[in-house]
Amino acid sequence: MANGTTELERPIPLYMQVVRQLRAQIASGELTDGDTLPSQRQMMARWRISMQTASKVIGALKTEGLAIPSIGRDTIVAPGAAARIAATSAGIAATTASPAPEAEAEAGDRVTAVTATRAAAPAQVAAILGVPSGRRALRRTETRSADGQPAAITTAWYPPAIADAAPRLAESQPLPAGTLAYITQAAGARPARALEEHAAAAADDDTAAALGITPGTPVLITRAQHHAADGKLIQYAETITPAGHRHTRAYTITGA
């Protein structure tokens, strides 16, 4: 690994630039399974970043499944990290455990397409996000497939504060640990309350085309809002699942 200092581009979040550089070193084989990653102090010296930023780098690598703690205080490259990066680059998410209540797909399902863009929020979505109707907001659409066929399509919208604090949401590629786990790590916003509604409907022409089904075929529509403990919205998502596919969520219930 190269010594000395490395300049960073200020418009991009500093921790994400460091993560990208370390991710590239893992992908190229410069850092291999079991190799020790730079310590926080080494990161501070090499990239001229703060201790807090260095800590975010290590947290992000762990969230992506690329780093694990070793015996002692070192952080090392996780087994299979390079393969996990390659799979993500190919558009296939390597699913890992998530601390947030993400949707769980059937065995064999995987993210095969991601599109992220800023678009005018429809009135209903704008009201949920707390922005004026028509205001451009970050929209992220993920398609999960099984056996070569679309199994579910999720379209998620994010409030401006979350989109700014979690820049990888705007990248058109899967997030290995899921969007909510990434937001928890990047923005420090952990889901504490979820509000869901479910409805059966007939697929319209656009939905049918996206899912590869006949218009009018029954689909399940799940609308979910995830809020932090302070009540602020983290994510609003709408998932459409065609007949014959499961859409499961796992929750931990606390309190009386």
Secondary structure as GFF3:
##gff-version 3
##sequence-region A 1 256
A	DSSP	alpha_helix	14	28	.	.	.	ID=ss1
A	DSSP	alpha_helix	40	47	.	.	.	ID=ss2
A	DSSP	alpha_helix	51	63	.	.	.	ID=ss3
A	DSSP	beta_strand	67	69	.	.	.	ID=ss4
A	DSSP	beta_strand	75	77	.	.	.	ID=ss5
A	DSSP	alpha_helix	81	89	.	.	.	ID=ss6
A	DSSP	beta_strand	103	104	.	.	.	ID=ss7
A	DSSP	beta_strand	110	120	.	.	.	ID=ss8
A	DSSP	alpha_helix	123	129	.	.	.	ID=ss9
A	DSSP	beta_strand	136	146	.	.	.	ID=ss10
A	DSSP	beta_strand	149	158	.	.	.	ID=ss11
A	DSSP	alpha_helix	160	165	.	.	.	ID=ss12
A	DSSP	three_ten_helix	167	170	.	.	.	ID=ss13
A	DSSP	alpha_helix	179	187	.	.	.	ID=ss14
A	DSSP	beta_strand	193	202	.	.	.	ID=ss15
A	DSSP	alpha_helix	205	211	.	.	.	ID=ss16
A	DSSP	beta_strand	218	227	.	.	.	ID=ss17
A	DSSP	beta_strand	233	242	.	.	.	ID=ss18
A	DSSP	beta_strand	248	249	.	.	.	ID=ss19
###
